[in-house]
């Protein structure tokens, strides 16, 4: 809701297969935040987005499998200006 736009995609890759019926989970790591020059109402957040699914191993246990990785910088609204 607070992201206004993507500033830059630093890197990204698909690291594993995905099939119809698979359930995808995602986690986002906030790596950095900084001011956006000339705009006191927004800031830049540097994130790493990782997607994964669970796959049943031959032993019958579930193992986590990474399926994508994306590093990006997004422009977000500041709470002080938009709350």
Secondary structure, 3 states (H helix, E strand, C coil): CCEEEEEEEEEEEECCCCCCCCCCEEEEEEEEEEEECCEEEEEEEEEEEEEEEEEECCCCCEEEEEEEEEEEEEEEECHHHHC
